[in-house]
Amino acid sequence: MNASMLSYILFSCLLLSVQAQNCTVRDIIRYTKYLLEETSLSCPCRETAVSSCTCLPIAEPGHELACFVEGTDHMLKNNISSNAVIARLNLSFQIQLGRNLCKSLARGDQCQYKTKGNVKEFLNKILRTYQTIHK
């Protein structure tokens, strides 16, 4: 990562921390739509199957933020998609979880899920969740 990218991410983090006085919805929707447009990973994700598909948690109601943090952490560590955008999403979710914003999405700080999905399914879960809040 070069110095200009690092300074851009740090500046974005500062903006997000100032913005994050409430449940930031518009930016998360915008970033998620961008990632969905650039992501072509739609492989089948099965818990029992051994495959190269990335399987991310599809959160149970009330545990979305913890699962969104966990899933975007995994995406960052495995260089899936645009790291700068995923880093911004991840930080937004961490701030919302840590500051107890978006209370309906964070009844606990543990990710609870019954199923896992591929990257597209995970991103669609984020999009649907925040579009519901935005209504």
C-alpha positions as CSV (number, residue, x, y, z in Angstrom):
1,M,0.0,0.0,0.0
2,N,1.5,3.3,-1.0
3,A,1.6,6.5,1.2
4,S,-1.2,8.3,-0.7
5,M,-3.5,5.3,-0.4
6,L,-2.8,5.2,3.4
7,S,-3.4,8.9,3.8
8,Y,-6.7,8.6,1.8
9,I,-7.8,5.7,4.1
10,L,-6.9,7.6,7.2
11,F,-8.7,10.7,6.0
12,S,-11.7,8.5,5.2
13,C,-11.6,7.1,8.7
14,L,-11.6,10.5,10.2
15,L,-14.6,11.5,8.1
16,L,-16.4,8.3,9.0
17,S,-15.8,8.8,12.7
18,V,-17.2,12.3,12.6
19,Q,-20.2,11.1,10.5
20,A,-20.8,8.2,12.7
21,Q,-22.9,10.0,15.3
22,N,-25.8,8.0,14.0
23,C,-26.6,5.1,11.8
24,T,-24.9,6.1,8.5
25,V,-26.9,4.5,5.9
26,R,-26.4,6.3,2.5
27,D,-22.6,5.7,2.4
28,I,-23.0,2.1,3.3
29,I,-25.6,1.6,0.6
30,R,-23.4,3.4,-2.0
31,Y,-20.2,1.4,-1.1
32,T,-22.1,-1.9,-1.1
33,K,-23.7,-1.2,-4.5
34,Y,-20.2,-0.4,-5.9
35,L,-18.8,-3.6,-4.6
36,L,-21.7,-5.6,-6.0
37,E,-21.1,-4.1,-9.4
38,E,-17.4,-5.0,-9.4
39,T,-17.8,-8.5,-7.7
40,S,-18.1,-11.5,-9.9
41,L,-17.8,-14.0,-7.1
42,S,-21.1,-15.9,-7.1
43,C,-19.8,-19.4,-6.5
44,P,-22.0,-21.8,-4.5
45,C,-21.2,-21.7,-0.8
46,R,-22.0,-24.9,1.1
47,E,-20.8,-25.5,4.7
48,T,-20.0,-29.2,4.0
49,A,-18.4,-28.8,0.5
50,V,-14.7,-28.1,0.2
51,S,-14.3,-25.4,-2.4
52,S,-12.4,-22.3,-3.1
53,C,-15.5,-20.2,-2.7
54,T,-15.4,-17.6,0.1
55,C,-18.2,-18.2,2.6
56,L,-19.3,-15.4,4.8
57,P,-21.8,-15.3,7.6
58,I,-25.4,-14.4,6.7
59,A,-26.5,-12.8,10.0
60,E,-29.5,-13.6,12.2
61,P,-31.7,-10.6,13.0
62,G,-30.2,-8.4,15.6
63,H,-26.6,-9.6,14.9
64,E,-26.0,-8.0,11.6
65,L,-23.3,-5.5,12.6
66,A,-21.2,-8.1,14.3
67,C,-21.4,-10.4,11.2
68,F,-20.8,-7.4,8.9
69,V,-17.6,-6.7,10.8
70,E,-16.5,-10.3,10.7
71,G,-17.3,-10.7,7.0
72,T,-15.6,-7.5,5.9
73,D,-12.6,-8.4,8.1
74,H,-12.4,-11.7,6.2
75,M,-12.7,-9.9,2.8
76,L,-9.9,-7.5,3.8
77,K,-7.5,-10.3,4.9
78,N,-8.1,-12.3,1.7
79,N,-7.9,-9.3,-0.7
80,I,-11.4,-9.9,-2.0
81,S,-12.6,-6.9,-4.1
82,S,-11.6,-3.3,-3.6
83,N,-9.8,-3.1,-0.3
84,A,-10.2,0.7,0.2
85,V,-14.0,0.4,-0.1
86,I,-14.2,-2.7,2.1
87,A,-12.0,-0.9,4.7
88,R,-14.4,2.0,4.8
89,L,-17.4,-0.4,5.2
90,N,-15.6,-2.4,7.9
91,L,-14.7,0.8,9.8
92,S,-18.3,2.0,9.5
93,F,-19.6,-1.3,10.9
94,Q,-17.0,-1.2,13.8
95,I,-18.0,2.3,14.7
96,Q,-21.7,1.6,14.7
97,L,-21.1,-1.6,16.7
98,G,-18.7,0.0,19.2
99,R,-20.8,3.2,19.8
100,N,-24.1,1.2,19.9
101,L,-25.5,3.0,17.0
102,C,-28.1,1.2,14.8
103,K,-29.4,-0.6,17.9
104,S,-31.7,-2.9,15.9
105,L,-28.7,-4.4,14.1
106,A,-26.5,-4.9,17.2
107,R,-28.3,-6.7,20.1
108,G,-25.0,-8.4,20.8
109,D,-21.4,-8.1,19.7
110,Q,-21.1,-11.7,18.6
111,C,-21.9,-12.8,15.0
112,Q,-24.7,-15.3,15.1
113,Y,-25.8,-17.0,11.9
114,K,-27.3,-20.2,10.6
115,T,-26.0,-20.1,7.1
116,K,-23.1,-18.8,5.2
117,G,-23.2,-17.2,1.7
118,N,-20.8,-16.2,-1.0
119,V,-19.5,-12.6,-1.4
120,K,-22.5,-11.6,-3.5
121,E,-25.0,-13.0,-1.0
122,F,-23.1,-11.3,1.9
123,L,-23.1,-7.9,0.1
124,N,-26.8,-8.3,-0.8
125,K,-27.6,-8.9,2.9
126,I,-25.8,-5.7,3.8
127,L,-27.6,-3.8,1.1
128,R,-31.1,-5.1,2.0
129,T,-30.5,-4.4,5.7
130,Y,-29.5,-0.8,5.2
131,Q,-32.1,-0.2,2.5
132,T,-34.7,-1.3,5.0
133,I,-33.4,1.3,7.6
134,H,-33.3,4.0,4.9
135,K,-37.0,3.7,4.0
